[in-house]
Amino acid sequence: NMSTSETNDANDTSVALPANRFELELEFIQCLASPAYLHYLATSGILYQSSFLDFLRYLRYWKRPEYAKYLSYPHCLYFLDLLAPPEDDDEEEVSNDGEKKKMETSVVKGGDSGEAFRREMAQVSFRNFVHEQQFYSWQFRSARLYGGGEPKEEVESG
């Protein structure tokens, strides 16, 4: 006779998830903030695999505040939407009290599948352009958050 646990194990076809899944997914999603990494994914062909696009859509849970607070590179969420845009203009989010709310997305309306962005990321010139724009964004954000540095002392003429 097989015990109940042995029977359940034999019928279970799911794959065991690693204990450090949170850390692995956090590290991976933050890699999406790197235009160089996106270029690598685009030139390797992985961005065209339906299983990979499904994985990117799965990673949208990182846009929820309880997960997003762990991100050091929030640009990754923007690139996630560009790579695999949501099917609708808004995504539903279930809050802690069980109430469903609409979550705004940053995707342009018009049914963009993300294919154009994935195709362009394979071009070195576009990768460099995206990297440059990302730098300008960080530079602007830094100046807005921290100012222009310490005030310069005026030199006394005498």
ZIKAPE-V697380 format. One record per residue. RES is the residue in one small letter. PHI is phi in degrees with one decimal (* if undefined). PSI is psi in radians with two decimals (none if undefined). D_CENTER is the distance of its C-alpha to the mean C-alpha in Angstrom with 2 decimals. Layout:
BEGIN
RES | PHI | PSI | D_CENTER
RES | PHI | PSI | D_CENTER
END
This chain:
BEGIN
n | * | 2.41 | 48.84
m | -91.4 | 2.40 | 45.10
s | -71.7 | 2.90 | 43.74
t | -61.0 | -0.72 | 41.19
s | -67.2 | -0.63 | 38.39
e | -66.5 | -0.65 | 39.32
t | -65.8 | -0.79 | 39.29
n | -61.3 | -0.70 | 35.84
d | -65.4 | -0.68 | 34.54
a | -68.5 | -0.59 | 36.21
n | -86.1 | -0.25 | 34.72
d | -82.1 | 1.98 | 31.18
t | -102.1 | 0.06 | 29.19
s | -74.5 | 2.74 | 25.75
v | -92.3 | 2.37 | 24.10
a | -68.1 | 2.31 | 24.10
l | -88.0 | 2.51 | 20.74
p | -66.8 | 2.63 | 20.66
a | -64.4 | -0.49 | 21.51
n | -99.3 | 0.54 | 18.69
r | -55.7 | -0.76 | 15.96
f | -57.1 | -0.85 | 14.13
e | -65.2 | -0.70 | 14.23
l | -64.0 | -0.78 | 13.31
e | -70.4 | -0.62 | 10.12
l | -63.1 | -0.79 | 9.31
e | -64.1 | -0.76 | 10.34
f | -65.1 | -0.83 | 8.58
i | -63.7 | -0.58 | 4.90
q | -71.5 | -0.43 | 6.37
c | -63.4 | -0.45 | 8.09
l | -67.4 | -0.20 | 5.61
a | -79.6 | -0.14 | 6.89
s | -96.4 | 1.98 | 10.19
p | -57.8 | -0.57 | 11.96
a | -64.8 | -0.70 | 14.45
y | -69.2 | -0.70 | 12.30
l | -61.8 | -0.67 | 11.03
h | -62.3 | -0.76 | 14.78
y | -59.6 | -0.81 | 15.77
l | -61.0 | -0.70 | 13.83
a | -68.2 | -0.71 | 15.41
t | -78.9 | -0.37 | 18.80
s | -82.5 | -0.24 | 18.92
g | 90.3 | -0.12 | 18.61
i | -64.6 | -0.47 | 16.03
l | -68.6 | -0.14 | 13.86
y | -104.9 | 0.00 | 16.95
q | -82.1 | 2.23 | 17.44
s | -62.0 | -0.60 | 17.27
s | -66.3 | -0.61 | 16.53
f | -70.9 | -0.70 | 13.37
l | -64.6 | -0.64 | 12.28
d | -63.3 | -0.70 | 13.34
f | -63.0 | -0.74 | 11.26
l | -62.3 | -0.72 | 8.00
r | -64.7 | -0.65 | 9.67
y | -61.1 | -0.66 | 10.59
l | -68.9 | -0.06 | 7.27
r | -61.3 | -0.31 | 7.30
y | -60.1 | -0.35 | 9.63
w | -67.9 | -0.23 | 7.34
k | -77.5 | -0.26 | 7.95
r | -74.5 | 2.46 | 11.53
p | -53.7 | -0.64 | 13.34
e | -67.9 | -0.29 | 14.73
y | -105.5 | -0.70 | 11.50
a | -58.9 | -0.47 | 9.68
k | -63.4 | -0.29 | 12.89
y | -89.0 | -0.15 | 12.19
l | -79.6 | 2.30 | 9.34
s | -91.0 | -0.41 | 11.19
y | -123.7 | 1.45 | 8.78
p | -64.6 | -0.26 | 7.38
h | -58.2 | -0.42 | 6.92
c | -59.3 | -0.57 | 3.52
l | -70.0 | -0.63 | 3.27
y | -65.7 | -0.80 | 6.14
f | -66.4 | -0.58 | 5.64
l | -59.0 | -0.77 | 3.98
d | -66.6 | -0.59 | 7.16
l | -72.2 | -0.62 | 9.15
l | -73.3 | -0.73 | 8.94
a | -142.6 | 1.40 | 9.82
p | -60.5 | 2.62 | 11.03
p | -61.1 | 2.67 | 12.48
e | -66.3 | -0.62 | 16.14
d | -109.2 | 3.09 | 17.52
d | -72.7 | -0.53 | 17.20
d | -126.0 | 2.59 | 16.56
e | -108.4 | 2.56 | 15.17
e | -84.5 | 2.50 | 17.51
e | -128.8 | 2.40 | 16.83
v | -100.3 | 2.11 | 19.59
s | -78.8 | 3.05 | 20.54
n | -59.6 | -0.54 | 22.40
d | -88.3 | 0.17 | 25.70
g | 86.0 | -0.03 | 24.82
e | -80.6 | 2.33 | 24.73
k | -84.9 | 2.34 | 22.43
k | -129.7 | 2.75 | 20.75
k | -88.1 | 2.41 | 18.88
m | -109.8 | 2.11 | 15.39
e | -66.8 | 2.52 | 15.05
t | -118.3 | 2.86 | 12.28
s | -99.2 | 0.32 | 11.96
v | -88.9 | 2.44 | 12.97
v | -68.8 | 2.38 | 16.47
k | -67.3 | 2.72 | 19.03
g | 124.8 | 0.21 | 20.96
g | 73.0 | 0.49 | 19.36
d | -63.9 | 2.22 | 17.14
s | -89.0 | -0.05 | 15.87
g | 86.6 | -0.08 | 13.49
e | -61.9 | -0.70 | 16.25
a | -62.8 | -0.77 | 17.36
f | -65.2 | -0.76 | 14.18
r | -62.0 | -0.71 | 14.01
r | -66.4 | -0.79 | 17.74
e | -67.2 | -0.56 | 17.76
m | -63.7 | -0.30 | 15.29
a | -75.6 | -0.25 | 18.13
q | -88.4 | 2.26 | 20.41
v | -60.2 | -0.71 | 20.90
s | -63.0 | -0.66 | 21.93
f | -71.7 | -0.71 | 18.76
r | -56.4 | -0.79 | 16.64
n | -65.4 | -0.68 | 19.01
f | -62.5 | -0.80 | 18.84
v | -62.5 | -0.74 | 15.06
h | -61.9 | -0.75 | 15.55
e | -63.3 | -0.77 | 18.52
q | -65.6 | -0.65 | 16.96
q | -63.9 | -0.74 | 14.20
f | -59.6 | -0.82 | 17.21
y | -61.4 | -0.66 | 19.17
s | -63.9 | -0.80 | 16.61
w | -65.3 | -0.68 | 16.56
q | -62.5 | -0.80 | 20.32
f | -63.7 | -0.79 | 20.91
r | -61.9 | -0.74 | 18.92
s | -62.9 | -0.78 | 20.85
a | -63.5 | -0.68 | 24.11
r | -69.9 | -0.65 | 23.57
l | -78.6 | -0.73 | 22.79
y | -113.1 | -0.01 | 25.32
g | 76.3 | -2.96 | 27.80
g | -91.7 | 0.38 | 29.52
g | 95.5 | -2.93 | 30.62
e | -75.6 | 2.54 | 34.03
p | -61.9 | 2.45 | 36.76
k | -79.1 | 2.43 | 39.10
e | -78.3 | 2.40 | 42.64
e | -75.6 | 2.44 | 45.22
v | -85.3 | 2.23 | 47.85
e | -79.3 | 2.30 | 51.34
s | -92.6 | 2.46 | 53.83
g | -156.9 | none | 57.26
END
